Amino acid sequence: MTDAVQIVLARRPVGDVTADCFREEKVTLPALADGQVLIRSRFLSLDPYMRPRMTELRSYTPAFELDKPLTGGSVGEVVDSRNPRYAKGDTVMGMLNWASHTLHDGKGLRKIDPAIAPLQAHLGVLGMPAFTAWYGITHICKPKAGETAFVSAATGAVGQVAGQLAKLAGARVVGCAGDDEKCQWAVREAGYDACFNHRTEHDYGAVLDRLCPQGIDSDFENVGGKIFHAVFARLNNFGRLAFCGAISEYQDAKPIAGPAKMFTIV
Ligand SMILES: NC(=O)c1ccc[n+]([C@@H]2O[C@H](COP(=O)([O-])OP(=O)(O)OC[C@H]3O[C@@H](n4cnc5c(N)ncnc54)[C@H](OP(=O)(O)O)[C@@H]3O)[C@@H](O)[C@H]2O)c1
């Protein structure tokens, strides 16, 4: 039996997520059953997809249950095991509870080598966000030399990898981010050719016309909403769109209309 602290979903947020949506609980976990592993959390990733999961809106992942611990991609240490695949002392990643300790059935866990990189890198550049970027760029956007690739949320966990992969593929890469410092980082460190601040630029069409004079051949879409509409209107013939997410819309109670002139995809 182990004493643990966990965070449960106390109520479903409307608009901004506030502290009263959560409740901290002290629980005593039962002794391990056959096949179970007890994991102590070391790092928990807080990701945008968690916001839609806090509601009952249809999403690409099922809703969190009220009064149950939320879960998220995590790295932890096995502190006890009755599963032959995992031993005490192993470092693992997988979906763990928002909790100090999780009793886990071992399904979907992956052992990681703590010597190869800081543990938290397995939740970022060595983990799900980077795999997401790799899939969208390699299998959907397929940018190449002579083309313009656009990436929204250019410096986020997914976007910064998507932008670098598009650049490595030889495309001219343009992105947007939420402040000047991030935009400078995108160009200086991540190799973007240009990045605009979506908070100080208000006419997205005009800024895209300036930064993407040849139009846009591929869009790795993380933000949705007005930025996406402006990008969509500038997609070239045979343009590709990896619609990875729409973070600007996750708090909207009602879905917003799609981009104008949808028939241009024909
Ligand atoms: N389909 C999948 O399997 C999958 C997997 C992973 C992620 N995703 C999606 O990919 C997107 C990025 O995820 P991430 O892990 O990179 O997230 P992240 O590291 O948390 O970055 C998200 C960034 O989005 C920007 N943003 C937030 N609200 C915005 C708004 N209203 N308008 C414009 N920009 C806004 C912010 O950057 P700025 O301050 O720079 O604007 C924020 O830092 C999300 O939409 C997520 O849901 C999808």
The ligand as an ORCA input file, in Angstrom:
! r2SCAN-3c Opt
* xyz 0 1
  N      -3.108     15.623    -33.810
  C      -2.271     15.220    -32.849
  O      -2.048     14.034    -32.627
  C      -1.564     16.268    -32.046
  C      -0.472     15.932    -31.228
  C       0.184     16.957    -30.537
  C      -0.259     18.261    -30.642
  N      -1.328     18.524    -31.414
  C      -1.800     19.905    -31.594
  O      -0.697     20.671    -32.056
  C      -0.819     22.005    -31.616
  C       0.467     22.445    -30.920
  O       0.721     21.607    -29.806
  P       2.084     21.773    -28.956
  O       2.272     20.520    -28.200
  O       3.167     22.289    -29.830
  O       1.653     22.916    -27.948
  P       2.500     23.971    -27.112
  O       3.947     23.647    -27.068
  O       1.776     24.136    -25.829
  O       2.354     25.278    -27.959
  C       1.104     25.805    -28.203
  C       1.263     27.249    -28.653
  O       0.105     27.643    -29.386
  C       0.043     29.048    -29.380
  N      -1.327     29.497    -29.115
  C      -2.080     29.242    -28.028
  N      -3.274     29.860    -28.123
  C      -3.262     30.519    -29.314
  C      -4.203     31.355    -29.978
  N      -5.408     31.607    -29.441
  N      -3.864     31.856    -31.185
  C      -2.664     31.593    -31.734
  N      -1.707     30.826    -31.142
  C      -2.022     30.291    -29.946
  C       0.966     29.549    -28.251
  O       2.153     30.021    -28.860
  P       2.373     31.585    -29.141
  O       2.418     32.259    -27.800
  O       3.641     31.602    -29.853
  O       1.198     32.045    -29.942
  C       1.309     28.264    -27.514
  O       2.564     28.312    -26.893
  C      -2.061     22.049    -30.733
  O      -3.145     22.499    -31.520
  C      -2.245     20.598    -30.333
  O      -3.579     20.302    -30.007
  C      -1.994     17.570    -32.121
*
